[in-house]
Amino acid sequence: MMEHDMREKARNAMRLILEAARFEVEEVDEPLDLSAVRDGECLLVLCSNDPELIGQFDKTNYSLMVDDHELTCKKLLFTLEKDIVTENCTQWGIEEFVQYAGEAVLADIVARELTLDLTPGKAKAKKAAGTPAGSAAQAAVAEDETSGISILHFPVKLSEQAAIRTAGIQGAAKLRFIPYYLIHYVSSGEQVYKDRRIPFDADGWGAINAINGIKIDLDGTKVEDSEIPANAEVSDSHITKEEASERMITELIERLTQKVRIKQEKGDAIFYEEKTLKPDRKNISVETKQVYIPVWQIRGKKIVEVNAFTGELLSEPMDEGVEVF
């Protein structure tokens, strides 16, 4: 039997490993140790050296009810007994445990997801050079890799793991660069009506989503022209530069338009005259350039988007066809 203190330490270490792989982990009643759920996947964990207990674990089928859906659970065994062989569960010994525990620590440091091999039988921990997904060590290198594509964009300040924590769900994260038109506008001129002078001076920035047309405020001084990370996706524009510029001018005219009411007295009569004064389009200039905002899109039980520049949890989708809950 695995001693109580040893089993508790093994259980705690297994929890860290599974959480680094983005599982939601809970302790369960004996004889099992942990249950872990991730994106419709269920995993039960046993830490033991007892052949009888392991044999029962290996031949038993487990299932879990989640939101009225029954999930068939995979099984993960950690044992120090080298001679034990199982057929229906993933079996980790000292080598796998040590490597995955180390990679879990590194994955937390570099804010990356740990990749686990849960194939039934005696599994060997994945080496960094031997798997497409790679280990946390490979992921640390990959985080610094660039795609070779240079675009004008706001920098990525939020890591993938931090974005998942902000989203509050477990799921696959994808870094996407969403196109925006960054517009600098300048308005000048004035109109005089009766004795009233109405100026139309304005100088500022605005930004329009080039996919869905949503307008937001952006600080244009923060953009940089550099290569984006490898494996990031650049979304296509659905709105033209000319359409965005025209919309900004139209909205600026509406915002600067004023109604002037003049009170006049003639004899015993008092009357008011109201006139609407608008800025002249020829006195408005705009400079429009396309920039990109990095967004982490996390797809789990629902889709959640997080601004990778500001760290803001988005209440409205950046892209068409995406429903954010």
Secondary structure, 3 states (H helix, E strand, C coil): CCCHHHHHHHHHHHHHHHHHCCCEEEECCCCCCEEEEECCEEEEEEECCCHHHHHHHHHCCCEEEECCEEEEEEEEEECCCCCCCCCCCEEECHHHHHHHHHHHHHHHHCCCCCCCCCCCEECCCCCCCCCCCCCHHHHHHHHHCEEEEEEEECCCCCCHHHHHHHHCCCCEEEEEEEEEEEEEEEECCEEEECCEEEECCEEEEEEEECCCCCEECCCHHHCEEEEEECCCEECCCCCCHHHHHHHHHHHHHHHHCEEEEEEEEECCEEEEEEEEECCCHHHEEEEEEEEEEEEEEEECCCEEEEECCCCCECCCCCCCCCCEC
